[in-house]
Amino acid sequence: MQGVLTGFAVIAVVIGAGYVIGRRGHLGDNGREVLTRLAFHVASPALLFTTLAGADLSVVFSGRLLVTAMSTAAAAGVFVTVGVLRGWGLGRTTIGALCSSYVNSGNLGIPIAVYVLGDASLVAPVLLFQQIMVTPIALTVLDLSGAGEKGPLWRRLLAPLRNPIAVGSLSGVAVSASGLTVPGPILEPLRLIGGMSVPAVLLAFGISLCGSALPGRGSDRGSVLLSVALKAVGQPLAAWALAVGVFGLGGAPLLDVVVTSALPAAQNLFTYASRYRTGESLARESILLSTILAVPVLVVVAALLG
């Protein structure tokens, strides 16, 4: 249980620091926007490149990852279906689908993998899957929805090639696939810059909470509650059902896939929503509520399957 509590404590402290900064106005009126731009355009691409450039891509084809991919698609698919029926719009529906299925595999997933699962590398397949597959697809949809790139269709179709998150991820994959080694004088500055990504995202998230209403009570109530229910309960249940009923997993592998699926929505989803100016309150409230609910959910999962 220590990993669950440690991971959430770290996140809570940094978000709390962001809230205090926002309340006191230390970064001015545009502090949140500056941090968001820093994370989206500079720090996150550097972090993704350095992470993926040295990753073992063979983990992408593991059996456990198939469970994660299918449970991710199931949770996102439910939200997309409801979003289409309710007419929530492409941009908002995309952000909601991400909040329903995109787990915090980095700054929370790694410590939980260490203390609950006993091996930090067990979260790597989820991290790779989300950065190689989910993120480029989602950002492409946001670009083509009109929330991002404007102009002629051909220019919008090429927008993903200029998206810094997608470029950082795919460049890292290319380096890893080629077997090349990035020279230290290039890699180390990128690692240093990438280290700003998680703190910048969490601080911006904390600043955004200043003056915000209680989550789940505004105009986005329906979409927020749906995304939180899917993330906190639906996706872990889908992962368990698939792991047991389809892949016949048990013991440690079963605990692995259910724990990773039960992780809350990632904070960088708020960065995407802010960057594209769509579904911002949906992302903020969904991330906050799913993070709070993930504590008891992960404790129960660890107690039942551990």
C-alpha positions as CSV (number, residue, x, y, z in Angstrom):
1,M,0.0,0.0,0.0
2,Q,3.0,2.3,0.5
3,G,3.4,2.8,-3.2
4,V,-0.2,4.0,-3.6
5,L,0.1,6.5,-0.8
6,T,3.6,7.7,-1.8
7,G,2.6,8.3,-5.4
8,F,-0.5,10.2,-4.5
9,A,1.2,12.2,-1.8
10,V,3.8,13.5,-4.2
11,I,1.2,14.6,-6.7
12,A,-1.0,16.2,-4.0
13,V,2.0,18.2,-2.7
14,V,3.0,19.6,-6.1
15,I,-0.6,20.4,-7.1
16,G,-1.1,22.1,-3.7
17,A,2.0,24.2,-4.4
18,G,0.5,25.2,-7.7
19,Y,-2.8,26.2,-5.9
20,V,-0.9,28.4,-3.5
21,I,1.1,30.0,-6.3
22,G,-2.2,30.7,-8.1
23,R,-3.9,32.2,-5.0
24,R,-0.9,34.5,-4.3
25,G,-0.5,35.4,-7.9
26,H,3.3,34.8,-7.9
27,L,3.3,34.0,-11.6
28,G,0.9,36.7,-12.7
29,D,-2.3,36.4,-14.7
30,N,-0.7,34.2,-17.4
31,G,1.2,31.8,-15.2
32,R,-0.9,28.8,-16.0
33,E,-0.8,29.5,-19.7
34,V,3.0,29.9,-19.6
35,L,3.5,26.6,-17.7
36,T,1.1,24.8,-20.1
37,R,3.0,26.1,-23.2
38,L,6.3,25.1,-21.6
39,A,5.1,21.6,-20.9
40,F,3.4,21.1,-24.3
41,H,6.0,22.7,-26.6
42,V,9.3,22.1,-24.8
43,A,9.4,19.9,-21.7
44,S,7.0,17.0,-22.6
45,P,8.5,16.4,-26.1
46,A,12.0,16.3,-24.5
47,L,10.8,13.9,-21.8
48,L,9.0,11.6,-24.3
49,F,12.0,11.6,-26.7
50,T,14.5,10.6,-23.9
51,T,12.2,8.0,-22.5
52,L,11.3,6.3,-25.7
53,A,14.8,6.6,-27.3
54,G,16.2,4.1,-24.9
55,A,13.1,1.9,-24.5
56,D,12.7,-1.8,-25.5
57,L,10.0,-1.6,-28.2
58,S,9.4,-5.4,-28.0
59,V,7.3,-4.8,-24.9
60,V,4.7,-3.2,-27.2
61,F,3.7,-6.7,-28.4
62,S,3.4,-8.3,-25.0
63,G,0.3,-10.2,-24.1
64,R,-0.4,-8.0,-21.1
65,L,-0.4,-4.9,-23.3
66,L,-3.2,-6.4,-25.4
67,V,-5.3,-6.5,-22.3
68,T,-4.5,-2.8,-21.6
69,A,-5.1,-1.8,-25.2
70,M,-8.5,-3.6,-25.3
71,S,-9.6,-2.2,-21.9
72,T,-8.5,1.3,-23.0
73,A,-10.5,1.0,-26.3
74,A,-13.6,-0.3,-24.4
75,A,-13.6,2.6,-21.9
76,A,-12.9,5.2,-24.6
77,G,-15.5,3.6,-26.9
78,V,-18.3,3.9,-24.3
79,F,-17.6,7.6,-23.8
80,V,-17.3,8.3,-27.6
81,T,-20.7,6.5,-28.1
82,V,-22.4,8.6,-25.5
83,G,-20.7,11.7,-26.7
84,V,-21.9,11.2,-30.2
85,L,-25.5,10.5,-29.0
86,R,-25.5,13.5,-26.8
87,G,-23.8,15.8,-29.3
88,W,-20.9,16.9,-27.1
89,G,-18.7,17.8,-30.1
90,L,-15.6,16.2,-31.5
91,G,-13.1,18.1,-29.3
92,R,-14.9,17.7,-26.0
93,T,-15.7,14.0,-26.8
94,T,-12.0,13.3,-27.6
95,I,-10.8,14.9,-24.3
96,G,-13.5,13.0,-22.4
97,A,-12.5,9.7,-24.0
98,L,-8.9,10.3,-23.0
99,C,-10.0,11.1,-19.4
100,S,-11.9,7.8,-19.4
101,S,-9.0,5.6,-20.5
102,Y,-5.6,7.3,-20.5
103,V,-3.8,6.4,-17.3
104,N,-1.2,8.2,-15.3
105,S,1.6,5.8,-16.1
106,G,4.5,8.2,-15.5
107,N,4.7,10.2,-12.3
108,L,2.1,8.0,-10.5
109,G,2.4,4.7,-12.3
110,I,6.1,4.3,-11.8
111,P,6.1,4.5,-7.9
112,I,3.1,2.3,-7.7
113,A,4.7,-0.2,-10.0
114,V,7.7,-0.2,-7.7
115,Y,5.9,-0.5,-4.4
116,V,2.8,-2.5,-5.4
117,L,4.0,-4.6,-8.3
118,G,7.7,-4.8,-7.3
119,D,9.0,-3.8,-10.8
120,A,9.0,-0.4,-12.4
121,S,9.4,-1.9,-15.8
122,L,5.9,-3.3,-15.7
123,V,4.4,0.1,-16.4
124,A,6.6,0.6,-19.5
125,P,4.3,-1.2,-21.9
126,V,1.4,1.1,-20.9
127,L,3.6,4.2,-21.2
128,L,4.8,3.1,-24.7
129,F,1.3,2.2,-25.9
130,Q,-0.1,5.5,-24.8
131,Q,2.7,7.6,-26.3
132,I,3.2,5.7,-29.5
133,M,-0.5,5.0,-30.3
134,V,-3.0,6.8,-28.2
135,T,-1.4,10.3,-28.0
136,P,-0.7,10.8,-31.7
137,I,-4.2,9.5,-32.7
138,A,-5.9,11.8,-30.1
139,L,-3.9,14.9,-31.0
140,T,-4.5,14.2,-34.7
141,V,-8.2,14.1,-34.0
142,L,-8.0,17.4,-32.1
143,D,-6.0,19.0,-34.9
144,L,-8.4,17.9,-37.5
145,S,-11.4,18.9,-35.4
146,G,-10.5,22.5,-35.9
147,A,-9.5,22.9,-32.2
148,G,-5.9,23.0,-33.3
149,E,-4.6,23.7,-36.7
150,K,-6.6,26.1,-38.9
151,G,-6.5,26.6,-42.7
152,P,-6.8,24.3,-45.7
153,L,-7.5,20.6,-45.3
154,W,-4.1,19.6,-46.6
155,R,-2.4,21.8,-44.0
156,R,-4.5,20.4,-41.2
157,L,-3.7,16.8,-42.4
158,L,0.0,17.6,-42.0
159,A,-0.6,19.2,-38.6
160,P,0.4,16.0,-36.6
161,L,3.8,16.2,-38.2
162,R,4.3,19.5,-36.5
163,N,2.7,18.6,-33.2
164,P,5.6,18.7,-30.6
165,I,4.2,15.9,-28.5
166,A,3.8,13.6,-31.5
167,V,7.2,14.6,-32.9
168,G,8.9,13.9,-29.6
169,S,7.3,10.5,-29.2
170,L,7.8,9.3,-32.8
171,S,11.4,10.6,-32.9
172,G,12.2,8.6,-29.8
173,V,10.6,5.5,-31.3
174,A,12.6,6.0,-34.5
175,V,15.9,6.3,-32.5
176,S,15.1,3.2,-30.5
177,A,14.1,1.1,-33.6
178,S,17.3,2.1,-35.4
179,G,19.5,1.0,-32.5
180,L,21.4,4.3,-32.5
181,T,22.8,5.8,-29.3
182,V,22.1,9.5,-28.7
183,P,25.4,11.2,-27.7
184,G,25.6,12.4,-24.1
185,P,26.1,16.1,-24.9
186,I,22.7,15.9,-26.7
187,L,20.8,13.5,-24.5
188,E,21.7,15.1,-21.1
189,P,20.4,18.6,-21.9
190,L,17.2,17.0,-23.2
191,R,16.8,15.0,-20.0
192,L,17.3,18.1,-18.0
193,I,14.6,20.0,-20.0
194,G,12.3,17.0,-19.9
195,G,12.5,17.0,-16.1
196,M,10.4,20.1,-16.1
197,S,7.5,18.4,-17.7
198,V,5.8,16.7,-14.8
199,P,6.2,19.6,-12.3
200,A,5.0,22.1,-14.9
201,V,1.9,20.1,-15.6
202,L,1.1,19.6,-11.9
203,L,1.7,23.2,-11.0
204,A,-0.5,24.4,-13.9
205,F,-3.2,22.0,-12.8
206,G,-3.0,23.4,-9.2
207,I,-3.2,27.0,-10.5
208,S,-6.3,26.1,-12.5
209,L,-8.1,25.0,-9.3
210,C,-8.1,28.5,-8.0
211,G,-11.7,29.9,-8.2
212,S,-13.0,26.7,-9.7
213,A,-16.3,25.3,-8.5
214,L,-16.5,21.9,-6.8
215,P,-16.0,19.1,-9.4
216,G,-19.0,17.4,-10.9
217,R,-21.5,20.2,-10.3
218,G,-21.1,22.5,-13.4
219,S,-22.4,22.3,-16.9
220,D,-20.0,19.4,-17.6
221,R,-21.5,17.3,-14.8
222,G,-22.8,14.5,-17.0
223,S,-19.6,14.1,-19.1
224,V,-17.4,14.4,-16.0
225,L,-19.3,11.7,-14.0
226,L,-19.3,9.4,-17.0
227,S,-15.5,9.7,-17.6
228,V,-14.7,9.3,-13.9
229,A,-17.0,6.2,-13.6
230,L,-15.3,4.7,-16.7
231,K,-11.8,5.5,-15.5
232,A,-12.2,4.4,-11.9
233,V,-14.4,1.4,-12.3
234,G,-15.2,0.6,-15.9
235,Q,-11.6,0.2,-17.2
236,P,-10.3,-1.9,-14.3
237,L,-13.3,-4.2,-14.5
238,A,-12.8,-4.5,-18.3
239,A,-9.1,-5.3,-17.8
240,W,-10.0,-8.0,-15.2
241,A,-12.6,-9.6,-17.3
242,L,-10.4,-9.7,-20.4
243,A,-7.4,-10.9,-18.5
244,V,-9.3,-13.8,-16.8
245,G,-11.9,-14.6,-19.5
246,V,-9.9,-14.1,-22.7
247,F,-6.2,-14.4,-21.9
248,G,-6.4,-16.7,-18.9
249,L,-4.1,-14.6,-16.7
250,G,-3.8,-15.1,-13.0
251,G,-1.5,-14.2,-10.1
252,A,1.1,-11.5,-10.7
253,P,0.3,-10.9,-14.4
254,L,-3.4,-10.4,-13.5
255,L,-2.5,-7.9,-10.7
256,D,-0.2,-6.1,-13.1
257,V,-2.9,-5.4,-15.8
258,V,-5.6,-4.5,-13.3
259,V,-3.5,-2.1,-11.3
260,T,-2.2,-0.3,-14.3
261,S,-5.8,0.0,-15.7
262,A,-7.0,1.4,-12.3
263,L,-4.5,4.3,-12.3
264,P,-6.3,7.7,-12.6
265,A,-6.4,9.9,-15.6
266,A,-3.1,11.5,-16.4
267,Q,-2.5,15.2,-15.6
268,N,-1.0,15.9,-19.0
269,L,-4.5,15.5,-20.5
270,F,-5.3,18.9,-18.9
271,T,-2.3,20.3,-20.9
272,Y,-3.8,19.0,-24.1
273,A,-7.3,20.4,-23.3
274,S,-5.7,23.8,-22.4
275,R,-3.6,23.8,-25.6
276,Y,-6.6,23.1,-27.8
277,R,-9.0,25.2,-25.6
278,T,-11.6,22.4,-25.6
279,G,-13.0,20.4,-22.6
280,E,-10.8,22.2,-20.1
281,S,-13.2,22.0,-17.2
282,L,-14.0,18.4,-18.2
283,A,-10.4,17.5,-18.1
284,R,-9.6,19.3,-14.8
285,E,-12.6,17.9,-12.9
286,S,-12.2,14.3,-14.3
287,I,-8.5,14.2,-13.4
288,L,-9.1,15.5,-9.9
289,L,-12.0,13.1,-9.2
290,S,-10.4,10.0,-10.7
291,T,-7.2,10.7,-8.8
292,I,-9.2,10.9,-5.5
293,L,-11.1,7.7,-6.3
294,A,-8.1,5.8,-7.4
295,V,-6.8,5.6,-3.9
296,P,-9.5,3.3,-2.5
297,V,-9.8,1.5,-5.9
298,L,-6.1,0.6,-5.9
299,V,-6.1,-0.4,-2.3
300,V,-9.0,-2.8,-3.0
301,V,-7.4,-4.2,-6.1
302,A,-4.1,-4.8,-4.2
303,A,-6.0,-6.5,-1.3
304,L,-8.0,-8.8,-3.6
305,L,-5.4,-9.7,-6.2
306,G,-2.1,-9.2,-4.4
